[in-house]
Amino acid sequence: MLQTLPVILLFILSLLFFNNKTMGLDKKVSVVIPAFNEEKSIIHVIDTVKKVKAITDIIVVDDGSTDNTYNLVSECEDVILLRHLSNKGKGSAMKTGLKKVSNDIVLFLDADLSEINQYQIEAIIQPILDGEADITKTKFKREAGRVTELTAKPLLQFFFPELNFDQPLSGQFASIKSFLDRIDLEHDYGVDIGIVLDADARGMRIQEVDIGDIVHEMSTLKELNIMANEVVRTIVDRAITYGRLTMVDDLGNAIRMEIMGLSIVTFGIFGLFFIKYMGPIISAITIVIGLIISFYYLYKIIKMSFKVYNQTKIPTRQIIKSFIHMHFPVVISIIIILAIVASLLGSVSISPNEISLEPTTKNLVISTVSQPRNTVDVRGPYTIESALENEPHLIRLPNSALNTLHAQYGDYIYIGGERYQLEQVVNNENDLIRIPESARTVLNLKPDAVIRDTDLRSVFEECYIVNNIHNDDGSIIEANENQTKLEVLNATTVNIVSQILTESHPSKKLNVYVNDTKVSQSAGIMENGTYILSINNVTMKKLLLNESSVGLIYNSTYDSSTVKVILEENDANSTNLFVGNSYLNQFLNINF
């Protein structure tokens, strides 16, 4: 076995090598040739392209030529010829040709390459065919162009120093089509450098291919001036788009550092209250470092802004508009940090011995079970206030607090032996809970106290709540010839007594049926004990129940109406504990 191992490894390596060499054979290339007044060289370029086996589509875009270019190409076989009635620019011609491309790889060639050969074209596309690059651009042996050396290279070194191409403006390049479909090509001579910069920003693999000697028609000074303007515009535009302009500007750098300082302050405040392992010392150091950075760069921003303002000749209105636009991120960051500080320090308690700062935030509640309450609810915090005048036995609270207590308006709550009715707020007081003084004394609450939604149940812990569940459907079962009276189900009220807990436990569903019609359903925790069932406040039966009780627990007839009470398993936990005979002498009361 060991003797055959080298043979097996050699076979695997040979297979991989052969597969790597042949994996590009099934890939096909489309070539797009923009042409403007190129009657001298266009036929040579087309004939040379036809010699390359990987190229299956040849697309020539005549960009408004006034010479014989269009007529010459129209006589060529196997060439897709497109035409612009007027000259729109190289980029526009490339975009037009791209629409007709059917292959996954696109090659762009200039139409004035009078001596280009088959091997140079194959060198451009081979790295993409081999899977080694996403984009290839060319360099060739000739004296560098004036636009490249005097315009493109200095700007690229300043804004995009990571790019180091010998000839960044070369118009001969190939690319995977999926990348070209995701970018917006420039309409003019800026198209070549625009593609390179977009590819770099998107992390594409770019390879510069040396194709040797090439003859390229020299442009006039006027044409070079137009080209230089278009290249400069494209590079500066990409520098702005990709954040390179702000990075090299002193004022822009100060603004970025100011925002970073404010962010560090925010992180320190957040860590003080919400990150367990930061602690007060680390949080305080973080806040101080952030403040130092913020104040230092705020000073620099103000100083540089005044310097710019004093030196500029732009009208005051325009310079103020520019400053507002430039400094807007800093202003927003300061507003955000002030809002965070105000919300985190929402509750301040001062006593003779200490000052307490406790964040009072809203509580986002997302229900995972079907229920009549909102599926997504934002609750709290709540401010405690005195009850309204002449309402000594009413507690007014917003609907969000009612949902937290698992209650409904009209229910009763017993605090210190006194009964209070839960009612809705008035005057849109959606963050206030109005509690009579007698109840506040028992609960040890003072006016203006702020309570988080998650602490609300602990405030009312050990209090008893009576759910008053009404059946007001007004349904009537009409008598037929064999019946002597009507059976009426309307105005049925079910009172269920439960105790408010802070921790949740597995619960049961309590269903009440009258004449086989469900008139009530409630969820609660069931413990071992005796539970009193009453009808119209008259004790009907004492039920011995425990946490395992399930099924029909009561079935009887009252005044010609059948009453059934059924316990079911419940998928959700509850924080309400069904109360036995330890309070109010009843657990369930049905009123007809």
C-alpha positions as CSV (number, residue, x, y, z in Angstrom):
1,M,0.0,0.0,0.0
2,L,2.8,2.4,0.9
3,Q,4.5,1.7,-2.4
4,T,1.5,2.8,-4.4
5,L,0.9,6.0,-2.4
6,P,3.3,8.2,-4.4
7,V,1.7,7.0,-7.6
8,I,-1.8,7.9,-6.3
9,L,-0.5,11.4,-5.2
10,L,1.1,12.0,-8.6
11,F,-2.1,11.0,-10.4
12,I,-4.2,13.4,-8.2
13,L,-1.7,16.3,-8.8
14,S,-1.7,15.7,-12.5
15,L,-5.5,15.6,-12.6
16,L,-5.7,18.9,-10.7
17,F,-3.1,20.5,-13.0
18,F,-4.9,19.3,-16.1
19,N,-8.2,20.5,-14.8
20,N,-6.8,23.9,-13.9
21,K,-5.4,24.3,-17.5
22,T,-8.7,23.3,-19.1
23,M,-11.3,24.9,-16.8
24,G,-11.4,28.1,-19.0
25,L,-12.1,26.3,-22.2
26,D,-15.8,26.3,-21.8
27,K,-16.0,30.0,-21.0
28,K,-16.9,32.3,-23.9
29,V,-16.1,35.9,-24.5
30,S,-18.0,38.8,-26.1
31,V,-16.0,41.7,-27.5
32,V,-17.3,45.3,-27.7
33,I,-15.4,47.7,-30.0
34,P,-16.5,51.4,-29.8
35,A,-15.5,53.1,-33.1
36,F,-15.5,56.8,-34.1
37,N,-14.0,57.6,-37.5
38,E,-11.7,54.5,-37.5
39,E,-12.0,53.4,-41.2
40,K,-8.2,52.9,-41.4
41,S,-7.9,50.3,-38.6
42,I,-11.4,48.9,-37.8
43,I,-11.2,45.9,-40.3
44,H,-7.8,44.8,-39.0
45,V,-9.1,44.8,-35.4
46,I,-12.2,42.8,-36.4
47,D,-10.1,40.3,-38.4
48,T,-7.7,39.8,-35.5
49,V,-10.5,39.3,-33.0
50,K,-12.0,36.5,-35.2
51,K,-8.8,34.5,-34.8
52,V,-9.4,34.1,-31.0
53,K,-11.4,30.9,-30.4
54,A,-12.8,32.0,-27.0
55,I,-14.5,35.0,-28.6
56,T,-18.0,34.1,-30.0
57,D,-19.6,37.5,-30.2
58,I,-18.2,40.6,-32.0
59,I,-20.1,43.8,-31.3
60,V,-19.1,47.1,-33.0
61,V,-20.7,50.3,-31.9
62,D,-20.3,53.1,-34.5
63,D,-20.5,56.2,-32.4
64,G,-21.7,58.7,-35.0
65,S,-18.8,58.3,-37.4
66,T,-18.7,60.7,-40.4
67,D,-16.2,58.6,-42.4
68,N,-16.6,55.2,-44.0
69,T,-16.4,53.2,-40.7
70,Y,-20.1,52.1,-40.7
71,N,-20.1,51.0,-44.3
72,L,-16.9,48.9,-43.9
73,V,-18.2,47.1,-40.8
74,S,-21.6,46.5,-42.3
75,E,-19.9,44.3,-45.0
76,C,-18.3,42.1,-42.3
77,E,-19.8,38.7,-41.6
78,D,-20.6,37.5,-38.0
79,V,-20.5,41.0,-36.6
80,I,-23.3,42.7,-34.6
81,L,-23.2,46.4,-35.8
82,L,-24.9,49.1,-33.7
83,R,-25.0,52.8,-34.5
84,H,-25.3,56.1,-32.8
85,L,-26.7,58.8,-35.1
86,S,-24.5,61.3,-33.3
87,N,-21.3,61.1,-31.3
88,K,-22.2,60.4,-27.7
89,G,-18.8,59.4,-26.3
90,K,-16.8,56.3,-25.7
91,G,-18.6,55.3,-22.4
92,S,-22.0,55.6,-24.1
93,A,-20.8,53.4,-27.0
94,M,-19.6,50.8,-24.5
95,K,-22.9,50.9,-22.6
96,T,-24.8,50.4,-25.9
97,G,-22.6,47.4,-26.8
98,L,-22.9,45.9,-23.3
99,K,-26.7,45.5,-23.8
100,K,-26.1,43.0,-26.6
101,V,-23.5,40.9,-24.8
102,S,-24.6,37.3,-24.2
103,N,-21.5,35.8,-22.7
104,D,-20.2,36.0,-19.1
105,I,-16.9,37.7,-20.0
106,V,-16.7,41.0,-21.9
107,L,-13.6,42.4,-23.7
108,F,-13.4,46.1,-24.7
109,L,-11.0,47.1,-27.4
110,D,-10.3,50.4,-29.0
111,A,-10.9,50.5,-32.8
112,D,-7.6,52.3,-33.6
113,L,-5.2,49.5,-32.8
114,S,-3.8,49.1,-36.3
115,E,-1.2,46.5,-35.3
116,I,-2.8,44.5,-32.5
117,N,-2.4,40.7,-32.9
118,Q,-4.1,37.5,-31.8
119,Y,-1.7,36.7,-29.0
120,Q,-2.1,40.2,-27.3
121,I,-5.9,39.8,-27.3
122,E,-5.6,36.3,-25.8
123,A,-3.2,37.6,-23.1
124,I,-5.9,40.1,-22.0
125,I,-8.7,37.5,-21.5
126,Q,-6.6,34.5,-20.3
127,P,-6.4,35.4,-16.6
128,I,-10.2,35.7,-16.4
129,L,-10.6,32.4,-18.3
130,D,-8.3,30.7,-15.8
131,G,-10.2,32.1,-12.9
132,E,-7.2,34.2,-11.7
133,A,-8.9,37.6,-12.0
134,D,-12.2,39.3,-12.3
135,I,-10.9,42.3,-14.4
136,T,-7.8,42.6,-16.5
137,K,-6.4,45.9,-17.8
138,T,-3.4,46.3,-20.1
139,K,-0.1,48.0,-20.2
140,F,2.2,48.1,-23.2
141,K,5.6,49.3,-24.2
142,R,5.4,52.9,-25.3
143,E,6.0,56.3,-23.9
144,A,3.4,57.1,-21.2
145,G,0.7,59.5,-22.2
146,R,0.6,63.1,-21.0
147,V,-2.8,62.8,-19.4
148,T,-1.7,59.7,-17.5
149,E,1.5,61.2,-16.1
150,L,0.4,64.8,-15.5
151,T,-3.2,64.2,-14.4
152,A,-4.3,60.6,-13.6
153,K,-1.3,59.4,-11.7
154,P,-1.0,62.4,-9.3
155,L,-4.7,62.3,-8.5
156,L,-4.7,58.5,-8.0
157,Q,-1.7,58.7,-5.7
158,F,-3.4,61.4,-3.7
159,F,-6.9,59.8,-3.4
160,F,-6.3,56.1,-4.1
161,P,-2.7,55.4,-3.0
162,E,-3.4,51.7,-2.8
163,L,-3.7,51.6,-6.7
164,N,-0.3,51.2,-8.4
165,F,-0.8,50.7,-12.1
166,D,1.7,51.6,-14.8
167,Q,-1.0,52.7,-17.2
168,P,-4.3,53.3,-15.4
169,L,-6.0,54.8,-18.4
170,S,-5.6,52.0,-20.8
171,G,-8.7,51.4,-22.8
172,Q,-8.1,47.7,-23.5
173,F,-9.5,45.6,-20.7
174,A,-11.8,42.6,-20.0
175,S,-14.2,42.0,-17.2
176,I,-16.8,39.5,-15.9
177,K,-20.2,40.8,-17.0
178,S,-21.9,40.5,-13.6
179,F,-19.6,43.2,-12.3
180,L,-20.3,45.6,-15.2
181,D,-24.1,45.1,-14.7
182,R,-23.8,46.4,-11.1
183,I,-22.0,49.7,-11.9
184,D,-22.9,52.8,-13.8
185,L,-20.5,53.4,-16.7
186,E,-19.4,56.9,-17.4
187,H,-20.5,58.3,-20.8
188,D,-17.1,59.7,-21.9
189,Y,-13.3,59.1,-21.6
190,G,-13.7,58.7,-17.8
191,V,-15.2,55.3,-18.3
192,D,-11.9,53.4,-18.2
193,I,-10.6,54.8,-14.9
194,G,-14.2,54.7,-13.5
195,I,-14.4,51.0,-14.0
196,V,-11.0,50.5,-12.3
197,L,-12.0,52.6,-9.3
198,D,-15.4,50.9,-8.9
199,A,-13.7,47.5,-9.1
200,D,-11.2,48.4,-6.4
201,A,-14.0,49.7,-4.1
202,R,-15.9,46.5,-4.5
203,G,-12.9,44.3,-3.8
204,M,-12.7,42.8,-7.3
205,R,-9.5,41.0,-8.4
206,I,-7.7,43.4,-10.9
207,Q,-4.7,42.3,-12.9
208,E,-2.6,44.5,-15.1
209,V,-1.4,42.5,-18.2
210,D,1.6,43.4,-20.2
211,I,0.8,42.9,-23.9
212,G,4.1,44.2,-25.3
213,D,4.4,46.7,-28.2
214,I,1.3,48.4,-29.5
215,V,0.6,51.1,-32.0
216,H,-2.0,53.6,-30.8
217,E,-3.0,56.8,-32.7
218,M,-1.7,59.9,-30.9
219,S,-4.4,62.4,-29.9
220,T,-4.3,66.1,-30.6
221,L,-3.7,68.6,-27.8
222,K,-7.4,69.6,-28.0
223,E,-8.5,66.0,-27.6
224,L,-6.1,65.5,-24.7
225,N,-7.6,68.6,-23.0
226,I,-11.1,67.1,-23.3
227,M,-9.8,63.7,-22.1
228,A,-8.0,65.2,-19.1
229,N,-11.1,67.1,-18.0
230,E,-13.2,64.0,-18.1
231,V,-10.6,61.8,-16.3
232,V,-10.2,64.4,-13.5
233,R,-14.0,64.7,-13.1
234,T,-14.3,60.9,-12.8
235,I,-11.5,60.5,-10.3
236,V,-12.7,63.4,-8.1
237,D,-16.3,62.1,-8.3
238,R,-15.2,58.6,-7.2
239,A,-13.1,60.2,-4.4
240,I,-16.2,61.9,-3.1
241,T,-18.4,58.8,-3.5
242,Y,-16.0,56.5,-1.6
243,G,-15.1,59.0,1.1
244,R,-11.6,59.8,0.0
245,L,-12.1,63.6,-0.2
246,T,-13.1,63.9,3.4
247,M,-10.3,61.7,4.6
248,V,-7.6,64.0,3.3
249,D,-9.2,67.3,4.3
250,D,-8.1,68.8,7.6
251,L,-11.6,70.1,8.6
252,G,-13.2,66.8,7.5
253,N,-10.7,64.8,9.6
254,A,-11.5,67.0,12.6
255,I,-15.2,66.4,12.1
256,R,-14.6,62.7,12.0
257,M,-12.5,62.7,15.1
258,E,-15.1,64.9,16.9
259,I,-17.8,62.3,16.0
260,M,-15.5,59.5,17.3
261,G,-15.0,61.4,20.6
262,L,-18.8,61.8,21.1
263,S,-19.2,58.1,20.3
264,I,-16.7,57.2,23.0
265,V,-18.6,59.3,25.5
266,T,-21.8,57.6,24.5
267,F,-20.2,54.2,24.9
268,G,-18.9,55.1,28.3
269,I,-22.4,56.2,29.5
270,F,-24.0,53.1,28.0
271,G,-21.4,50.8,29.6
272,L,-21.9,52.4,33.0
273,F,-25.6,51.4,33.1
274,F,-25.8,48.3,30.8
275,I,-22.4,46.5,30.4
276,K,-21.8,44.3,33.4
277,Y,-18.0,44.1,33.3
278,M,-17.1,47.7,32.6
279,G,-17.8,49.0,36.1
280,P,-17.8,52.7,37.2
281,I,-14.0,53.2,37.0
282,I,-13.6,52.0,33.4
283,S,-16.8,53.7,32.4
284,A,-15.6,57.0,33.9
285,I,-12.2,56.7,32.2
286,T,-13.9,56.0,28.9
287,I,-16.2,59.1,29.3
288,V,-13.2,61.3,30.2
289,I,-11.2,60.2,27.2
290,G,-14.2,60.8,24.9
291,L,-14.7,64.3,26.4
292,I,-11.0,65.2,25.9
293,I,-11.1,64.1,22.3
294,S,-14.5,65.9,21.7
295,F,-13.4,69.2,23.2
296,Y,-10.0,69.2,21.5
297,Y,-11.5,68.6,18.0
298,L,-14.4,70.9,18.6
299,Y,-11.9,73.6,19.3
300,K,-10.1,72.8,16.0
301,I,-13.4,72.7,14.1
302,I,-14.4,76.2,15.3
303,K,-10.9,77.6,14.7
304,M,-10.6,76.2,11.2
305,S,-14.2,77.3,10.4
306,F,-13.5,80.9,11.4
307,K,-10.3,80.8,9.3
308,V,-12.1,79.6,6.3
309,Y,-14.8,82.2,6.8
310,N,-12.4,85.1,7.1
311,Q,-10.4,84.1,4.0
312,T,-13.2,83.1,1.7
313,K,-14.7,85.5,-0.9
314,I,-17.9,83.5,-1.2
315,P,-21.1,85.3,-0.1
316,T,-21.9,84.9,3.6
317,R,-25.2,83.1,2.9
318,Q,-23.4,80.5,0.7
319,I,-20.6,79.9,3.3
320,I,-23.1,79.5,6.1
321,K,-25.1,77.0,4.0
322,S,-21.9,75.1,3.3
323,F,-20.9,75.1,7.0
324,I,-24.4,73.8,8.0
325,H,-24.0,71.0,5.5
326,M,-20.5,70.1,6.6
327,H,-21.1,70.3,10.4
328,F,-24.5,68.6,10.4
329,P,-23.2,65.2,11.5
330,V,-21.6,66.8,14.6
331,V,-24.7,68.6,15.5
332,I,-26.8,65.5,15.2
333,S,-24.2,63.5,17.3
334,I,-24.4,66.1,20.1
335,I,-28.2,66.0,20.0
336,I,-28.2,62.2,20.2
337,I,-25.8,62.1,23.1
338,L,-27.8,64.7,25.0
339,A,-31.0,62.6,24.4
340,I,-29.2,59.4,25.6
341,V,-28.0,61.1,28.8
342,A,-31.4,62.6,29.5
343,S,-33.1,59.2,29.0
344,L,-30.5,57.2,31.0
345,L,-30.6,59.6,33.9
346,G,-34.4,59.7,33.8
347,S,-35.0,59.0,37.5
348,V,-33.0,60.8,40.1
349,S,-33.7,60.0,43.8
350,I,-32.1,62.2,46.5
351,S,-32.0,61.1,50.1
352,P,-29.9,62.4,53.1
353,N,-27.4,59.6,52.5
354,E,-27.2,59.1,48.7
355,I,-28.1,60.3,45.3
356,S,-29.5,57.5,43.1
357,L,-29.5,57.6,39.3
358,E,-31.5,54.8,37.6
359,P,-32.3,54.6,33.9
360,T,-36.0,54.4,33.2
361,T,-36.3,53.0,29.7
362,K,-39.2,51.8,27.6
363,N,-39.9,48.1,27.5
364,L,-40.4,46.4,24.1
365,V,-42.7,43.4,24.5
366,I,-43.1,40.9,21.7
367,S,-45.8,38.3,22.2
368,T,-45.0,34.7,21.2
369,V,-48.6,33.4,21.8
370,S,-51.9,34.3,20.3
371,Q,-53.8,36.6,22.7
372,P,-56.1,39.6,22.5
373,R,-53.2,42.0,23.4
374,N,-50.9,43.6,20.9
375,T,-48.3,41.3,19.3
376,V,-45.6,44.1,19.6
377,D,-46.0,46.6,22.4
378,V,-43.8,49.4,23.8
379,R,-44.5,49.9,27.4
380,G,-43.4,52.4,30.1
381,P,-41.8,54.0,31.9
382,Y,-44.7,55.3,34.1
383,T,-44.9,58.3,36.4
384,I,-47.0,58.0,39.6
385,E,-49.5,60.8,40.2
386,S,-52.3,61.4,42.6
387,A,-55.8,60.3,41.8
388,L,-58.2,62.8,40.2
389,E,-60.6,64.7,42.5
390,N,-63.6,62.6,43.8
391,E,-62.0,59.3,42.6
392,P,-60.8,57.8,45.9
393,H,-61.4,54.2,44.7
394,L,-60.3,54.5,41.0
395,I,-56.8,53.7,39.7
396,R,-56.3,55.1,36.2
397,L,-53.6,53.6,34.1
398,P,-52.7,53.3,30.4
399,N,-53.4,50.3,28.4
400,S,-49.8,49.2,28.2
401,A,-49.6,49.0,32.1
402,L,-52.9,47.1,32.0
403,N,-51.4,44.5,29.7
404,T,-48.4,44.1,32.0
405,L,-50.7,43.4,34.9
406,H,-52.7,40.9,32.8
407,A,-55.9,42.8,33.6
408,Q,-58.6,44.8,31.8
409,Y,-60.5,47.9,32.4
410,G,-63.3,47.3,34.9
411,D,-61.3,44.8,37.0
412,Y,-60.9,45.2,40.7
413,I,-57.6,45.2,42.6
414,Y,-57.4,44.8,46.4
415,I,-54.6,46.8,48.1
416,G,-54.4,46.7,51.8
417,G,-57.8,45.2,52.0
418,E,-59.4,48.1,50.1
419,R,-61.0,47.5,46.7
420,Y,-60.1,49.8,43.8
421,Q,-61.4,49.7,40.2
422,L,-59.0,49.9,37.2
423,E,-60.0,52.5,34.7
424,Q,-58.5,54.1,31.6
425,V,-56.6,57.3,31.6
426,V,-58.0,60.7,30.6
427,N,-56.6,63.5,28.6
428,N,-54.1,61.2,26.8
429,E,-52.0,60.7,29.9
430,N,-50.4,57.6,28.4
431,D,-47.4,57.6,30.7
432,L,-49.2,58.4,34.0
433,I,-50.7,56.0,36.6
434,R,-53.0,57.8,39.0
435,I,-53.3,56.1,42.3
436,P,-55.3,57.3,45.4
437,E,-53.3,58.3,48.4
438,S,-54.6,55.4,50.6
439,A,-53.3,52.9,48.0
440,R,-50.0,54.8,47.5
441,T,-49.4,54.7,51.2
442,V,-49.7,50.9,51.3
443,L,-47.5,50.5,48.2
444,N,-45.0,53.1,49.5
445,L,-45.2,55.2,46.4
446,K,-44.7,59.0,46.2
447,P,-46.1,61.3,43.5
448,D,-43.6,61.8,40.6
449,A,-42.0,58.5,41.2
450,V,-40.9,56.8,37.9
451,I,-41.5,53.1,37.5
452,R,-40.1,50.9,34.7
453,D,-42.5,48.5,33.0
454,T,-40.5,45.5,34.2
455,D,-40.9,46.7,37.8
456,L,-44.6,47.4,37.7
457,R,-45.7,43.9,38.8
458,S,-43.3,44.0,41.8
459,V,-45.0,47.2,42.9
460,F,-48.4,45.4,43.0
461,E,-46.9,42.1,44.2
462,E,-49.1,40.3,46.7
463,C,-52.1,42.4,45.7
464,Y,-55.3,40.5,44.6
465,I,-56.9,41.2,41.3
466,V,-60.5,40.3,40.3
467,N,-60.9,39.8,36.5
468,N,-64.4,40.8,35.5
469,I,-65.0,39.0,32.2
470,H,-68.2,40.0,30.5
471,N,-70.2,38.1,27.8
472,D,-72.2,40.8,26.2
473,D,-73.0,39.2,22.8
474,G,-76.8,39.5,23.5
475,S,-77.4,36.0,22.1
476,I,-80.8,34.4,22.6
477,I,-81.8,30.8,21.9
478,E,-85.3,31.1,20.6
479,A,-87.9,28.5,21.8
480,N,-89.5,26.0,19.4
481,E,-92.8,24.2,19.8
482,N,-91.4,21.8,22.3
483,Q,-90.0,24.5,24.6
484,T,-91.9,26.5,27.2
485,K,-89.4,29.4,27.8
486,L,-86.4,31.3,26.3
487,E,-82.8,30.6,27.4
488,V,-80.9,33.9,27.7
489,L,-77.1,34.1,27.8
490,N,-76.6,37.8,27.6
491,A,-75.0,39.8,30.4
492,T,-73.1,36.9,31.9
493,T,-70.1,38.1,34.0
494,V,-67.4,35.8,35.3
495,N,-65.2,37.0,38.3
496,I,-61.8,35.2,38.7
497,V,-59.6,36.1,41.7
498,S,-55.9,35.9,41.2
499,Q,-52.8,37.2,43.0
500,I,-50.1,39.3,41.2
501,L,-46.7,37.7,41.1
502,T,-43.4,38.9,39.6
503,E,-42.1,35.5,38.4
504,S,-43.8,33.4,35.8
505,H,-44.7,29.7,36.1
506,P,-46.5,27.0,34.1
507,S,-50.2,27.9,33.9
508,K,-53.6,26.4,33.1
509,K,-56.4,27.6,30.9
510,L,-59.7,28.1,32.8
511,N,-62.7,27.9,30.5
512,V,-66.3,28.6,31.6
513,Y,-69.3,27.4,29.5
514,V,-72.9,28.3,29.9
515,N,-75.3,26.2,27.8
516,D,-72.3,24.9,25.9
517,T,-71.3,28.5,24.9
518,K,-67.9,29.7,26.1
519,V,-68.4,32.8,28.2
520,S,-64.9,33.1,29.7
521,Q,-61.3,32.1,29.3
522,S,-58.4,33.0,31.6
523,A,-54.9,31.8,32.3
524,G,-53.3,31.4,35.7
525,I,-51.1,29.3,38.0
526,M,-52.9,26.5,39.8
527,E,-51.6,25.3,43.2
528,N,-52.7,22.6,45.6
529,G,-55.7,23.7,47.6
530,T,-59.4,24.2,48.0
531,Y,-61.1,26.5,45.4
532,I,-64.6,27.9,45.9
533,L,-66.9,28.1,42.9
534,S,-69.9,30.4,43.3
535,I,-72.9,31.3,41.1
536,N,-74.5,34.7,41.8
537,N,-72.3,35.0,44.9
538,V,-73.7,31.7,46.3
539,T,-71.1,29.0,47.0
540,M,-71.9,26.0,44.8
541,K,-68.9,23.7,45.4
542,K,-65.5,23.5,46.9
543,L,-63.0,22.1,44.4
544,L,-59.9,20.2,45.5
545,L,-57.4,21.1,42.8
546,N,-53.6,20.9,42.3
547,E,-51.0,21.8,39.6
548,S,-51.8,18.5,37.8
549,S,-55.6,19.1,37.6
550,V,-57.0,19.0,34.1
551,G,-60.3,18.4,32.4
552,L,-63.9,18.9,33.5
553,I,-63.9,20.2,37.2
554,Y,-67.5,21.4,37.4
555,N,-70.7,20.3,35.6
556,S,-74.1,21.3,36.9
557,T,-77.4,23.0,36.1
558,Y,-78.5,26.4,37.5
559,D,-81.9,27.9,36.8
560,S,-82.3,25.7,33.7
561,S,-78.8,26.6,32.4
562,T,-76.0,24.2,32.2
563,V,-72.7,25.4,33.6
564,K,-69.4,23.7,32.9
565,V,-65.9,24.6,34.0
566,I,-62.9,23.0,32.2
567,L,-59.2,23.2,33.0
568,E,-56.8,22.8,30.1
569,E,-53.1,22.7,29.7
570,N,-51.5,26.0,28.6
571,D,-48.4,26.4,26.4
572,A,-47.5,29.8,28.0
573,N,-46.5,30.7,31.5
574,S,-48.4,33.2,33.7
575,T,-47.6,35.6,36.5
576,N,-51.2,35.4,37.9
577,L,-51.8,32.9,40.7
578,F,-55.4,31.6,41.0
579,V,-56.5,32.2,44.6
580,G,-58.2,29.6,46.7
581,N,-60.4,30.2,49.8
582,S,-57.7,32.3,51.5
583,Y,-59.2,35.5,50.2
584,L,-62.7,36.9,49.3
585,N,-64.0,33.4,50.1
586,Q,-64.2,32.5,46.4
587,F,-62.1,31.6,43.5
588,L,-64.6,31.7,40.6
589,N,-68.0,33.5,40.6
590,I,-70.5,33.4,37.7
591,N,-73.1,36.1,37.6
592,F,-76.2,35.6,35.4
